[in-house]
Amino acid sequence: MASGVARQVREPDLRYLPLPATAGTLVDSCILIDVLADDPKWADWSLDQLDICGQRAPLVINPIILAEVSPRYERASDLETALAALPLVREPLPWDAAFLAGQAFKVYRLSKGAKTSPMPDFYIGAHAIVRNLQLLTRDAARYRSYFPRLKIVAP
């Protein structure tokens, strides 16, 4: 890459976009943890945002988000019981998101990032881009860096 040229993730061309795209909100794990743990600082904000976003379109999670929440529970049934109170739609990670996550990881590595495999945030951001979902998160910085066109709901 030429010196002085800003590095950006190449967002997918049309062959990587599913048609038709659906609208909704991908809910990051930090939001679910706020609510499930009744975080004294963030639970109210996160609940309010879930309500606002959920009134407009479906609230979506994927297996990576579920995996990030699961360490707080001893059994899968306990996690399922906790999540049952929330109106969440489960989606698999789209195959096309894997390519985009890899592109974000490539930019991360070119910027001297130390991780040796794509991080969960790359898959989550890529899922949102590919499915035309906004992202509800409190951790917006990385998403904004690697997915500049992603619509983010954050404090």
C-alpha positions in Angstrom: 0.0 0.0 0.0 1.4 3.4 -0.9 2.7 5.6 1.8 0.4 8.3 3.0 -2.7 6.4 1.7 -5.3 5.8 4.5 -5.9 2.1 5.0 -9.6 1.1 4.9 -11.4 -2.1 4.8 -12.7 -2.7 1.3 -16.5 -3.2 1.8 -18.0 -5.9 -0.4 -19.1 -5.3 -4.0 -22.5 -6.5 -5.0 -21.6 -10.2 -5.3 -21.0 -10.3 -1.6 -24.2 -8.6 -0.6 -27.3 -10.7 0.1 -30.4 -9.6 -1.7 -32.8 -8.5 -0.4 -31.1 -6.9 2.6 -33.1 -6.7 5.7 -33.2 -3.9 8.3 -32.8 -4.3 12.0 -30.3 -3.8 14.8 -27.4 -6.2 15.6 -27.0 -6.1 19.4 -23.4 -6.3 20.6 -22.6 -8.5 23.6 -21.7 -5.5 25.8 -25.3 -4.4 25.6 -26.7 -7.8 26.6 -24.2 -8.0 29.4 -25.2 -4.6 30.7 -28.8 -5.8 30.8 -28.3 -9.3 32.1 -25.9 -8.2 34.8 -28.0 -5.1 35.7 -24.9 -3.0 35.3 -25.4 0.1 37.6 -23.9 2.5 35.1 -25.2 1.1 31.7 -28.2 -1.1 32.2 -30.8 1.7 31.9 -29.2 3.1 28.8 -28.9 -0.3 27.2 -32.5 -1.2 28.0 -33.7 2.1 26.6 -31.8 1.6 23.4 -33.1 -2.0 23.1 -36.6 -0.7 23.4 -36.1 2.2 20.9 -34.4 0.0 18.3 -36.7 -2.9 18.9 -39.8 -0.8 18.2 -38.3 0.1 14.7 -37.0 -3.3 13.5 -35.9 -6.7 14.8 -33.1 -7.0 17.4 -30.6 -9.5 16.1 -27.8 -11.6 17.6 -25.4 -14.1 16.1 -23.4 -17.1 17.4 -20.4 -14.9 18.2 -22.4 -12.5 20.3 -23.9 -15.5 22.1 -20.4 -16.9 22.7 -19.3 -13.6 24.2 -22.2 -13.6 26.7 -22.1 -17.3 27.6 -19.1 -17.3 30.0 -21.3 -15.6 32.6 -23.5 -18.8 32.8 -22.7 -22.3 33.9 -25.3 -24.0 31.7 -26.7 -23.3 28.3 -30.2 -23.6 29.7 -29.4 -20.8 32.2 -28.3 -18.5 29.4 -31.4 -19.4 27.3 -33.6 -18.6 30.3 -31.9 -15.2 30.7 -32.2 -14.3 27.0 -35.8 -15.5 26.8 -36.9 -12.2 28.3 -35.4 -10.2 25.4 -37.0 -10.1 21.9 -33.9 -11.3 20.0 -33.8 -12.8 16.6 -31.0 -15.3 16.0 -29.2 -15.2 12.8 -26.2 -17.3 11.6 -23.1 -15.4 10.6 -23.4 -14.8 6.9 -20.7 -16.5 4.8 -20.1 -13.2 3.0 -19.3 -11.6 6.4 -16.4 -13.9 6.8 -14.7 -12.3 3.8 -15.3 -8.8 5.1 -14.0 -9.8 8.6 -10.9 -11.1 7.0 -10.4 -7.8 5.1 -10.8 -5.9 8.4 -8.2 -8.2 10.0 -5.8 -7.6 7.1 -6.0 -3.8 7.7 -5.6 -4.4 11.4 -2.4 -6.4 10.8 -1.0 -3.9 8.3 -1.5 -1.3 11.1 0.8 -3.4 13.3 -2.0 -5.1 15.2 -0.7 -7.9 17.4 -3.6 -10.4 17.3 -3.0 -13.4 15.0 -6.5 -14.2 14.1 -9.6 -12.1 13.3 -11.3 -10.7 16.5 -15.0 -11.1 17.3 -15.7 -7.4 16.6 -14.6 -7.9 13.0 -17.2 -10.7 12.5 -19.9 -8.7 14.3 -19.2 -5.5 12.2 -19.0 -7.5 9.0 -22.3 -9.2 9.8 -24.0 -5.8 10.3 -22.6 -4.4 7.0 -23.5 -7.5 4.9 -27.1 -7.7 6.3 -27.7 -4.0 6.3 -28.2 -3.8 10.1 -27.3 -1.0 12.4 -25.1 -2.0 15.4 -26.1 -1.2 19.0 -22.9 -1.1 21.1 -21.0 0.8 23.7 -17.7 -0.1 22.1 -17.9 1.9 18.9 -14.3 2.9 18.3 -13.1 -0.3 16.7 -16.2 -0.6 14.6 -15.9 3.0 13.4 -12.2 2.4 12.5 -12.8 -0.7 10.4 -16.3 -0.2 9.1 -16.7 3.5 8.5 -20.1 3.1 6.7 -21.6 1.1 9.5 -24.5 2.8 11.2 -23.8 2.7 14.9 -26.0 3.4 17.9 -23.7 4.2 20.8 -23.4 6.6 23.8 
